[in-house]
Amino acid sequence: MNEEQLDFLRAVEEYKRVNERPFPTLTELLDIVLYLGYRKVAPVAEFRLCKGRQTPLRGGAATPKPDDADADPDPDADDS
């Protein structure tokens, strides 16, 4: 687990404790993310997940999508 993931986990746990909410809603999770300082940097239409799952799913291995497995994560990037 990296530092950002750990910070997010701590913030969610603190939110749950302070607000006595065992399961925050997606709206509440967005509030937590914004509270941590994250902001939208690209229009939704341009956003695309390019990293595969880093940990296997329970009971099986993670399977990359066939269409995205060999795709260049940033086709507009200059390779020079």
Summary of the structure (lengths in Angstrom):
residues: 80
radius of gyration: 16.8
end to end distance: 32.6
largest distance: 52.7
contacts: 114
relative contact order: 0.09
helix: 42%
strand: 0%
